[in-house]
Amino acid sequence: MADGDTKQTPPPHRLEQFGQVMSYLQYENSVAWDRANFYLLASTALLGLGAASLLPLGKAPEWEKVIILSVLCLAGLRLSYLWKRMLDAADYWQNYWHEILRNLEPEAFGELKLFRVPLPEQGGPARPRVRELGRQTLMLFVILWGLLLAYVLFHAVTHACGHVA
């Protein structure tokens, strides 16, 4: 190193640590995507089953069908709750590993910013967030489950009260 050169080579153990933590983050991301895909597939299949079994308007509802559809809707809402818990757990671990990478980054890479770039809510550049899209997809299913349950119950109640719906 020249006398006027103040740049230092990062300690090799910091680069190794950074690489190890990156592998943990990659694992968490992979597991989160696998789980999200499971919940998306399960929710889509259940909702498709419910939609295919809709009670026709103007006809007396079959009470067994009302009960089965109501239980299906409640199961779909419960599945959505579990999906939300999974997203929350994934957020926790992804944030955990990101924070460790942010702390290791200065020693491992100096001025190069890989994980220290501020997020939009921290004043950084606006960009789409995949995590937010996952939450919006979950909310879409919650709304659809709620609408299906409301339709089934409305149809059953109006017919039971003597109003044909």
C-alpha positions as CSV (number, residue, x, y, z in Angstrom):
1,M,0.0,0.0,0.0
2,A,1.4,3.4,-0.9
3,D,1.9,6.0,1.8
4,G,-1.0,8.3,0.6
5,D,-3.4,5.4,0.0
6,T,-5.9,5.1,2.8
7,K,-8.0,2.3,1.4
8,Q,-7.7,-0.9,3.2
9,T,-8.5,-4.4,2.1
10,P,-11.5,-5.8,4.1
11,P,-10.6,-8.5,6.5
12,P,-11.3,-11.9,4.8
13,H,-13.3,-13.1,7.8
14,R,-15.8,-10.2,7.2
15,L,-16.3,-11.3,3.6
16,E,-16.8,-14.9,4.8
17,Q,-19.3,-13.8,7.4
18,F,-21.1,-11.7,4.8
19,G,-21.4,-14.7,2.5
20,Q,-22.7,-16.9,5.3
21,V,-25.3,-14.5,6.3
22,M,-26.3,-14.0,2.6
23,S,-26.9,-17.7,2.4
24,Y,-29.2,-17.5,5.4
25,L,-31.1,-14.7,3.8
26,Q,-31.4,-16.6,0.5
27,Y,-32.7,-19.6,2.4
28,E,-35.3,-17.4,4.2
29,N,-36.4,-15.8,0.9
30,S,-36.7,-19.2,-0.8
31,V,-38.8,-20.7,2.1
32,A,-41.0,-17.6,2.2
33,W,-41.7,-17.9,-1.6
34,D,-42.4,-21.6,-1.2
35,R,-44.9,-21.0,1.6
36,A,-46.5,-18.1,-0.1
37,N,-47.1,-20.2,-3.2
38,F,-48.6,-22.9,-1.1
39,Y,-51.1,-20.5,0.5
40,L,-51.9,-18.9,-2.9
41,L,-52.5,-22.3,-4.4
42,A,-54.6,-23.6,-1.5
43,S,-56.6,-20.4,-1.3
44,T,-57.3,-20.4,-5.1
45,A,-58.4,-24.0,-5.0
46,L,-60.7,-23.6,-2.1
47,L,-62.2,-20.4,-3.5
48,G,-62.7,-22.1,-6.9
49,L,-64.5,-24.9,-5.1
50,G,-66.7,-22.4,-3.3
51,A,-67.4,-20.4,-6.5
52,A,-68.3,-23.5,-8.4
53,S,-70.8,-24.4,-5.7
54,L,-72.6,-21.1,-5.5
55,L,-76.2,-21.1,-4.5
56,P,-78.4,-20.1,-7.4
57,L,-80.6,-17.0,-6.9
58,G,-84.3,-17.5,-7.0
59,K,-84.2,-21.1,-5.8
60,A,-84.6,-22.4,-2.3
61,P,-81.2,-23.1,-0.9
62,E,-80.2,-26.6,0.0
63,W,-79.3,-26.3,3.7
64,E,-76.5,-28.8,3.5
65,K,-74.9,-26.7,0.8
66,V,-75.3,-23.5,2.9
67,I,-73.6,-25.2,5.8
68,I,-70.8,-26.6,3.6
69,L,-70.2,-23.3,1.9
70,S,-70.2,-21.4,5.2
71,V,-67.7,-23.8,6.6
72,L,-65.6,-23.5,3.4
73,C,-65.6,-19.7,3.7
74,L,-64.6,-19.9,7.4
75,A,-61.8,-22.3,6.5
76,G,-60.7,-19.9,3.7
77,L,-60.6,-17.0,6.2
78,R,-58.6,-19.1,8.7
79,L,-56.2,-20.1,5.9
80,S,-55.9,-16.3,5.2
81,Y,-55.0,-15.7,8.8
82,L,-52.3,-18.4,8.7
83,W,-51.1,-16.9,5.5
84,K,-50.7,-13.5,7.2
85,R,-48.8,-15.1,10.1
86,M,-46.5,-16.7,7.6
87,L,-45.9,-13.4,5.9
88,D,-45.2,-11.7,9.3
89,A,-42.7,-14.5,10.2
90,A,-41.0,-14.2,6.9
91,D,-40.7,-10.4,7.3
92,Y,-39.2,-10.9,10.8
93,W,-36.4,-13.2,9.5
94,Q,-35.7,-11.3,6.3
95,N,-35.4,-8.1,8.3
96,Y,-33.2,-9.8,10.8
97,W,-30.7,-11.0,8.2
98,H,-30.9,-7.7,6.3
99,E,-29.9,-5.9,9.5
100,I,-26.9,-8.1,10.1
101,L,-25.8,-7.6,6.5
102,R,-26.2,-3.9,6.9
103,N,-23.9,-4.0,9.9
104,L,-21.3,-6.3,8.2
105,E,-21.4,-4.4,4.9
106,P,-19.1,-1.4,5.8
107,E,-16.2,-3.6,6.9
108,A,-16.8,-6.1,4.1
109,F,-17.3,-3.7,1.2
110,G,-16.3,-0.2,2.3
111,E,-18.3,2.5,0.5
112,L,-20.2,0.0,-1.7
113,K,-23.8,-0.1,-0.5
114,L,-25.7,-3.3,-1.2
115,F,-28.1,-3.4,1.8
116,R,-27.6,0.1,3.2
117,V,-29.7,1.7,0.5
118,P,-32.6,3.5,2.3
119,L,-36.1,2.1,1.7
120,P,-38.8,4.4,0.4
121,E,-40.3,4.9,3.9
122,Q,-36.8,6.0,5.0
123,G,-36.5,8.6,2.3
124,G,-35.0,6.3,-0.4
125,P,-36.2,6.1,-4.0
126,A,-39.7,4.9,-4.6
127,R,-39.8,1.3,-5.9
128,P,-42.3,-1.6,-5.8
129,R,-42.0,-3.8,-2.8
130,V,-42.6,-7.5,-3.4
131,R,-43.6,-8.0,0.3
132,E,-46.4,-5.4,-0.2
133,L,-47.7,-7.2,-3.2
134,G,-47.9,-10.4,-1.2
135,R,-49.9,-8.6,1.5
136,Q,-52.2,-7.1,-1.2
137,T,-52.8,-10.6,-2.6
138,L,-53.7,-11.9,0.8
139,M,-56.1,-9.0,1.3
140,L,-57.8,-9.8,-2.0
141,F,-58.5,-13.3,-0.8
142,V,-59.8,-12.0,2.6
143,I,-62.2,-9.7,0.7
144,L,-63.3,-12.5,-1.7
145,W,-63.9,-15.0,1.2
146,G,-65.9,-12.3,3.1
147,L,-68.0,-11.6,0.0
148,L,-68.7,-15.3,-0.6
149,L,-69.7,-15.8,3.0
150,A,-71.9,-12.7,2.9
151,Y,-73.6,-14.0,-0.3
152,V,-74.2,-17.4,1.1
153,L,-75.6,-16.1,4.4
154,F,-77.7,-13.4,2.7
155,H,-79.2,-15.9,0.3
156,A,-80.0,-18.3,3.2
157,V,-81.4,-15.7,5.5
158,T,-83.6,-14.0,2.9
159,H,-85.0,-17.3,1.8
160,A,-85.6,-18.4,5.4
161,C,-87.5,-15.1,6.1
162,G,-89.8,-15.7,3.1
163,H,-88.1,-13.3,0.7
164,V,-86.9,-14.9,-2.5
165,A,-83.4,-13.8,-3.3
